[in-house]
Amino acid sequence: MPTDTLDVRFAGESAGTLRRLPTGELAFSYAPAWQKKSPAFPYAPRLPLGEESVGQAVMDFFENLLPRGIARERLEKAVGSSDILEILALAGGDTTGALTLVAPHEQAISPCTLTASQVDRHLAEGEVLPILHGACAPGSRPLLAVREAVDGAGFSLPSSEAPSDLYLARYPDSGCVTRECFARMLASCLGLRVVQARRAALSQTLIAIPRTDRPRGASRGHHRVHLVDACQLLGVGPAMRGDLVSDAGLGYAQIFATAALTRVPAATRESLLRWVALNFVFGHTAASASDVHFEMSAHGLVLAPFNRMPIAEGERFELRLGNARFPQQIGSADFARFADECNLARALVADEFEFLRESWERAREEALEMMDPLPVDREALASWSFGAWKRLSLLAEAAGEIKQKGRARPQAPVPTTAAT
């Protein structure tokens, strides 16, 4: 029978209902017990407490819990439909954040320990389908959500009772794993909050990436953190994650405008600026609004650590940088335009670029020291570092020109939320 209703749970507690109306639209309502909590808070600005939410806002929020690209295709094939409610009925036991969606016919998954060959089969064929992270972009390498054993000795497939706590991804060679781990360490040494990855013990070409929404406590247990990405925060679907993905998609101006909604706007803007700069330096062209997550609680909104910093170079941006659609088009005028569109002082952007150039060598040495316990492909690392250094030099050159050109101050962009 088609799925018409799902129980929505927050960290295991019944907190709402997602249902299909006779018109076919999706409707969401909070459970009375959740609304009586002190203090209660909504899952997202477009899903306010109180009366039932209906229509596109509900569809956009819950679709953003699902993956894109290959992983989404596998889920649709497994349920024989592209229907959001049917897919969530299968995969909603382990979505991004603190939410769990439960259906009566939820599939039970045995918690048996996975071998390297089983991991490869699940990544390649998707025979068993735990929810994969929304950052799995079209054409990118699939991520397998797994649960790590308490003693760290192995991995198993997740279930709603035992959700995943990290992702596994297979790379073509050990050099790619080295570069990915190093890039994350380097970003951290440069002051950006980035989730650190490691080589999985199962294989030299398998990388393990801890989940931002499953922090591990002192007791080695995990708790679930409610995250929303910039698309959910601004009330749009995943297809609107970039202005070069969709004509009406979100751009950097809208992403930076979300800083005003957080508890520490200035610090959020500075972190977003460093994220933009390092994405360019690292060659990460597929960065989008779906990569920007916020921890949402009764205490407010806080920018979460970045969980996606791949080092593969792409041909085209998903977010327009100034007037540039392609990396090879970038010039100082594009960075100046970016600053103006995002309502950032040009001097602030120039200072950020100069800081990265001045701190690069120190941070690089620190990151290499952190890599010491890991097998390191020095040749692969040197090749990637050379390309990153060339792009960093472009930023440094742009910094001087940006300062000389002064500042044309635009109107500040306004975040699009339920309140607006």
C-alpha positions as CSV (number, residue, x, y, z in Angstrom):
1,M,0.0,0.0,0.0
2,P,1.2,3.6,-0.6
3,T,2.6,5.4,2.4
4,D,0.3,8.2,3.5
5,T,1.6,9.1,6.9
6,L,5.0,9.1,8.6
7,D,5.7,9.7,12.3
8,V,8.4,12.4,12.7
9,R,10.7,12.0,15.7
10,F,13.2,14.4,17.1
11,A,16.1,12.5,18.8
12,G,13.8,9.6,19.3
13,E,10.9,11.6,20.7
14,S,7.6,11.8,18.8
15,A,7.5,15.4,17.6
16,G,5.2,15.6,14.5
17,T,3.4,14.0,11.6
18,L,4.1,14.2,7.9
19,R,1.1,13.1,5.8
20,R,-0.3,13.2,2.3
21,L,-3.5,15.1,1.8
22,P,-6.3,13.9,-0.6
23,T,-5.0,16.7,-3.0
24,G,-1.6,15.0,-3.1
25,E,0.1,17.8,-1.2
26,L,2.3,17.1,1.8
27,A,1.3,18.5,5.2
28,F,3.3,18.6,8.4
29,S,2.1,19.3,11.9
30,Y,4.0,19.3,15.2
31,A,2.9,17.0,18.0
32,P,1.1,18.7,20.9
33,A,3.8,17.5,23.3
34,W,6.5,19.1,21.2
35,Q,4.7,22.4,21.1
36,K,4.3,22.4,24.9
37,K,8.1,21.9,25.4
38,S,9.8,24.8,27.1
39,P,11.2,26.3,25.1
40,A,9.8,24.8,21.9
41,F,11.4,25.7,18.5
42,P,10.5,25.0,14.9
43,Y,12.5,22.6,12.7
44,A,12.9,25.5,10.2
45,P,11.6,29.1,9.7
46,R,9.2,28.0,7.0
47,L,7.7,25.3,9.3
48,P,6.4,27.5,12.2
49,L,5.0,26.2,15.4
50,G,1.2,26.3,15.6
51,E,-1.1,25.4,12.7
52,E,-0.3,22.7,10.1
53,S,2.1,23.6,7.3
54,V,1.0,22.6,3.8
55,G,2.4,22.6,0.3
56,Q,5.8,23.6,-1.2
57,A,7.4,24.7,2.1
58,V,6.9,21.2,3.5
59,M,8.1,19.5,0.3
60,D,11.2,21.6,0.1
61,F,12.2,21.0,3.8
62,F,11.8,17.2,3.7
63,E,13.3,16.8,0.2
64,N,16.4,18.5,1.5
65,L,16.8,15.6,3.9
66,L,17.4,13.3,0.9
67,P,20.5,12.8,-1.2
68,R,21.1,14.0,-4.7
69,G,22.5,12.3,-7.8
70,I,23.4,8.6,-7.8
71,A,22.2,8.0,-4.2
72,R,18.8,9.6,-5.0
73,E,18.5,7.5,-8.2
74,R,19.1,4.3,-6.2
75,L,16.5,5.2,-3.6
76,E,13.9,5.9,-6.3
77,K,14.8,2.5,-8.0
78,A,14.4,0.7,-4.6
79,V,10.9,2.1,-4.0
80,G,9.9,2.1,-7.7
81,S,8.8,5.7,-7.4
82,S,10.1,9.3,-7.2
83,D,7.5,10.0,-4.5
84,I,9.1,11.8,-1.5
85,L,6.9,10.2,1.1
86,E,7.7,6.7,-0.3
87,I,11.4,7.4,-0.3
88,L,11.3,8.7,3.3
89,A,9.4,5.7,4.4
90,L,12.4,3.6,3.2
91,A,15.3,5.8,4.2
92,G,13.9,8.2,6.8
93,G,15.4,6.2,9.7
94,D,18.8,7.9,9.2
95,T,18.3,11.3,7.7
96,T,20.6,14.3,8.2
97,G,20.2,15.9,11.6
98,A,18.1,14.9,14.6
99,L,15.0,13.9,12.7
100,T,13.8,10.3,12.1
101,L,10.8,9.4,10.0
102,V,9.2,6.1,10.8
103,A,6.8,4.0,8.7
104,P,5.1,0.8,9.8
105,H,6.9,-1.2,7.1
106,E,10.4,0.2,7.8
107,Q,13.0,-2.4,6.7
108,A,15.1,-3.9,9.4
109,I,18.9,-4.0,8.7
110,S,21.1,-6.5,10.3
111,P,23.9,-4.9,12.3
112,C,26.5,-7.4,10.9
113,T,30.1,-6.1,10.5
114,L,30.9,-5.1,6.9
115,T,33.9,-6.3,5.0
116,A,35.8,-4.2,2.5
117,S,34.2,-6.1,-0.4
118,Q,30.7,-5.6,1.1
119,V,31.4,-1.9,1.4
120,D,32.4,-1.8,-2.3
121,R,29.3,-3.6,-3.3
122,H,27.0,-1.2,-1.4
123,L,28.9,1.8,-2.9
124,A,28.8,0.4,-6.4
125,E,25.4,-1.3,-6.5
126,G,23.4,0.2,-3.7
127,E,21.8,-3.2,-2.8
128,V,21.2,-2.0,0.8
129,L,20.2,1.6,1.0
130,P,20.8,3.5,4.2
131,I,20.3,7.2,3.7
132,L,23.2,8.9,2.0
133,H,24.2,12.4,2.8
134,G,22.7,15.3,0.7
135,A,26.2,16.4,-0.3
136,C,26.4,13.5,-2.7
137,A,26.2,15.8,-5.8
138,P,25.3,14.6,-9.3
139,G,28.2,12.7,-10.8
140,S,30.2,12.7,-7.5
141,R,31.4,9.7,-5.6
142,P,28.7,8.0,-3.5
143,L,29.0,8.0,0.2
144,L,27.9,5.0,2.3
145,A,26.4,5.9,5.7
146,V,27.7,3.4,8.3
147,R,27.9,2.9,12.1
148,E,31.3,2.5,13.6
149,A,31.8,-0.2,16.3
150,V,32.4,1.2,19.8
151,D,35.9,-0.2,19.9
152,G,36.6,1.3,16.4
153,A,37.2,-2.2,15.0
154,G,34.6,-2.2,12.2
155,F,31.5,-0.8,10.5
156,S,27.9,-1.9,10.2
157,L,24.9,-0.7,8.3
158,P,22.7,1.7,10.3
159,S,19.0,1.5,11.3
160,S,16.6,3.9,13.1
161,E,17.6,2.3,16.4
162,A,21.4,2.5,15.6
163,P,21.9,5.4,13.2
164,S,25.0,6.0,11.3
165,D,27.9,8.1,12.7
166,L,30.2,8.4,9.7
167,Y,30.4,8.1,5.9
168,L,32.7,5.9,3.9
169,A,33.8,6.8,0.3
170,R,36.0,4.8,-2.1
171,Y,38.8,6.7,-3.9
172,P,40.6,5.5,-7.0
173,D,44.0,5.5,-5.3
174,S,45.7,6.2,-1.9
175,G,46.9,9.6,-3.1
176,C,43.4,10.9,-3.3
177,V,42.8,9.8,0.3
178,T,46.0,11.6,1.3
179,R,45.0,14.8,-0.4
180,E,41.5,14.8,1.1
181,C,42.7,14.2,4.6
182,F,45.4,16.8,4.2
183,A,43.1,19.4,2.8
184,R,40.7,19.1,5.7
185,M,43.6,19.3,8.2
186,L,45.0,22.3,6.4
187,A,41.7,24.1,6.4
188,S,41.4,23.5,10.1
189,C,44.9,24.8,10.7
190,L,43.8,27.9,8.8
191,G,41.0,28.5,11.3
192,L,38.0,27.0,9.5
193,R,35.8,24.5,11.4
194,V,36.0,21.4,9.2
195,V,35.2,17.8,10.0
196,Q,38.4,15.8,9.8
197,A,38.6,12.6,7.7
198,R,40.8,9.6,8.1
199,R,41.9,6.6,6.1
200,A,39.6,3.6,7.0
201,A,41.4,0.6,8.3
202,L,39.6,-1.7,5.8
203,S,41.5,-0.3,2.8
204,Q,44.2,2.2,1.8
205,T,41.7,3.7,-0.7
206,L,38.7,4.0,1.7
207,I,38.1,7.3,3.6
208,A,36.0,7.7,6.7
209,I,34.3,11.0,7.4
210,P,32.5,11.6,10.7
211,R,29.0,13.0,10.6
212,T,28.6,16.6,11.8
213,D,25.2,15.7,13.3
214,R,26.4,12.7,15.3
215,P,29.0,14.1,17.7
216,R,30.5,11.5,20.1
217,G,30.5,12.3,23.8
218,A,33.0,11.3,26.5
219,S,31.1,8.0,27.0
220,R,31.7,7.2,23.3
221,G,28.0,7.4,22.8
222,H,26.4,9.6,20.1
223,H,23.6,12.2,20.2
224,R,21.8,13.6,17.3
225,V,22.1,17.3,16.5
226,H,19.4,19.1,14.4
227,L,20.9,20.6,11.3
228,V,19.4,22.6,8.5
229,D,21.2,23.6,5.4
230,A,21.0,27.0,3.8
231,C,18.3,25.7,1.4
232,Q,16.1,24.6,4.3
233,L,16.8,27.8,6.2
234,L,15.7,30.0,3.2
235,G,12.8,27.7,2.3
236,V,13.9,26.4,-1.1
237,G,14.3,22.9,-2.6
238,P,17.7,21.3,-3.3
239,A,17.5,22.1,-7.0
240,M,17.9,25.8,-6.0
241,R,21.2,25.2,-4.2
242,G,23.2,27.3,-6.6
243,D,22.6,30.2,-9.1
244,L,24.5,28.2,-11.8
245,V,22.4,25.1,-11.0
246,S,19.1,26.9,-11.5
247,D,18.4,30.4,-12.9
248,A,16.5,31.3,-9.8
249,G,18.8,29.5,-7.4
250,L,20.6,30.8,-4.3
251,G,23.8,32.8,-4.8
252,Y,26.5,33.9,-2.4
253,A,24.5,37.0,-1.5
254,Q,21.7,34.9,-0.1
255,I,24.1,32.5,1.7
256,F,25.9,35.4,3.4
257,A,22.6,37.0,4.3
258,T,21.8,34.0,6.6
259,A,24.5,35.2,8.9
260,A,22.0,37.8,10.2
261,L,19.8,35.0,11.4
262,T,22.6,33.4,13.6
263,R,23.6,34.2,17.2
264,V,27.0,35.6,16.1
265,P,26.5,37.3,12.7
266,A,30.0,38.7,12.4
267,A,31.8,35.4,13.2
268,T,29.4,33.6,10.8
269,R,30.3,36.0,7.9
270,E,34.0,35.6,8.6
271,S,33.7,31.8,8.5
272,L,31.7,31.8,5.3
273,L,34.3,34.1,3.7
274,R,37.1,31.7,4.6
275,W,35.0,28.8,3.3
276,V,34.6,30.6,-0.1
277,A,38.3,31.4,-0.3
278,L,39.4,27.9,0.6
279,N,37.0,26.3,-1.8
280,F,38.6,28.3,-4.5
281,V,42.1,27.5,-3.4
282,F,41.4,23.8,-3.1
283,G,39.7,23.7,-6.5
284,H,36.3,22.8,-5.0
285,T,34.0,24.2,-7.7
286,A,30.8,22.2,-6.7
287,A,30.4,24.1,-3.4
288,S,26.7,25.1,-3.0
289,A,24.1,26.2,-0.4
290,S,23.6,22.6,0.5
291,D,27.1,22.5,2.0
292,V,26.4,25.2,4.5
293,H,24.7,23.8,7.6
294,F,23.5,25.3,10.8
295,E,22.8,23.8,14.2
296,M,19.3,24.8,15.2
297,S,18.0,24.6,18.7
298,A,15.9,26.5,21.3
299,H,19.1,28.7,21.9
300,G,19.2,29.9,18.3
301,L,21.1,29.2,15.1
302,V,24.9,28.5,14.9
303,L,27.0,27.7,11.8
304,A,28.0,24.1,11.9
305,P,31.4,22.7,11.0
306,F,31.8,22.1,7.2
307,N,31.5,18.5,6.3
308,R,32.4,18.7,2.6
309,M,35.9,19.9,1.4
310,P,36.7,17.6,-1.6
311,I,39.9,18.3,-3.5
312,A,38.7,17.2,-7.0
313,E,38.8,20.1,-9.5
314,G,35.7,20.7,-11.5
315,E,35.1,22.6,-14.7
316,R,32.3,24.9,-13.6
317,F,31.1,26.6,-10.4
318,E,27.7,25.8,-8.9
319,L,27.8,29.3,-7.3
320,R,28.7,32.2,-9.5
321,L,31.7,34.1,-8.1
322,G,31.4,37.7,-9.2
323,N,30.7,37.3,-13.0
324,A,32.8,34.1,-13.3
325,R,31.1,30.8,-14.1
326,F,34.3,28.9,-14.6
327,P,37.5,28.9,-12.5
328,Q,39.7,30.0,-15.4
329,Q,37.6,33.2,-15.8
330,I,38.4,34.5,-12.3
331,G,39.9,37.9,-11.9
332,S,40.2,40.5,-9.2
333,A,37.1,42.3,-10.5
334,D,35.1,39.1,-9.7
335,F,36.2,39.1,-6.1
336,A,35.4,42.8,-5.8
337,R,31.9,42.2,-7.2
338,F,31.5,39.2,-4.9
339,A,32.3,41.4,-1.9
340,D,29.8,44.1,-2.9
341,E,27.0,41.6,-3.7
342,C,27.5,39.9,-0.2
343,N,27.6,43.3,1.5
344,L,31.2,42.7,2.7
345,A,33.8,45.5,3.0
346,R,36.3,45.0,0.2
347,A,39.1,45.6,2.7
348,L,37.8,42.7,4.8
349,V,37.9,40.4,1.8
350,A,41.4,41.6,0.8
351,D,42.6,41.1,4.4
352,E,41.3,37.6,4.4
353,F,43.1,36.7,1.2
354,E,46.3,38.2,2.6
355,F,45.9,36.3,5.8
356,L,45.6,33.0,4.0
357,R,48.7,33.8,1.9
358,E,50.8,34.8,5.0
359,S,49.5,31.8,7.1
360,W,49.8,29.2,4.4
361,E,53.3,27.8,5.1
362,R,52.8,27.7,8.9
363,A,49.5,25.9,8.5
364,R,50.9,23.6,5.9
365,E,53.7,22.5,8.3
366,E,51.2,22.0,11.1
367,A,48.9,19.9,8.8
368,L,51.9,17.7,7.7
369,E,52.8,17.1,11.4
370,M,49.2,16.0,12.0
371,M,49.5,13.6,9.0
372,D,52.6,11.9,10.4
373,P,50.7,8.9,11.8
374,L,49.1,8.3,8.4
375,P,50.6,6.7,5.3
376,V,51.3,9.7,3.1
377,D,51.7,9.8,-0.7
378,R,54.2,12.7,-0.8
379,E,54.2,12.9,-4.6
380,A,50.4,13.2,-4.8
381,L,50.4,15.8,-2.0
382,A,53.1,17.9,-3.7
383,S,51.2,18.0,-7.0
384,W,47.9,19.1,-5.3
385,S,49.8,21.6,-3.1
386,F,51.3,23.2,-6.2
387,G,47.9,23.8,-7.8
388,A,46.5,25.1,-4.5
389,W,49.5,27.5,-4.2
390,K,48.9,28.9,-7.7
391,R,45.3,29.7,-6.9
392,L,46.3,31.2,-3.5
393,S,48.7,33.5,-5.4
394,L,45.8,34.7,-7.5
395,L,43.9,35.6,-4.3
396,A,47.0,37.5,-3.0
397,E,47.3,39.4,-6.2
398,A,43.5,40.2,-6.2
399,A,43.8,41.5,-2.6
400,G,46.0,44.4,-3.6
401,E,43.8,45.4,-6.5
402,I,40.6,45.1,-4.4
403,K,42.0,47.5,-1.9
404,Q,43.0,50.0,-4.5
405,K,39.5,50.0,-6.1
406,G,37.7,51.1,-3.0
407,R,34.1,50.0,-2.3
408,A,30.8,50.4,-4.0
409,R,28.2,49.7,-1.3
410,P,25.1,47.8,-2.4
411,Q,21.9,47.3,-0.5
412,A,22.1,44.5,2.0
413,P,20.4,41.3,0.9
414,V,17.4,40.2,3.0
415,P,17.2,36.5,4.0
416,T,14.0,34.9,2.6
417,T,12.3,33.2,5.5
418,A,8.7,32.7,6.7
419,A,8.9,36.1,8.4
420,T,9.6,37.9,5.1
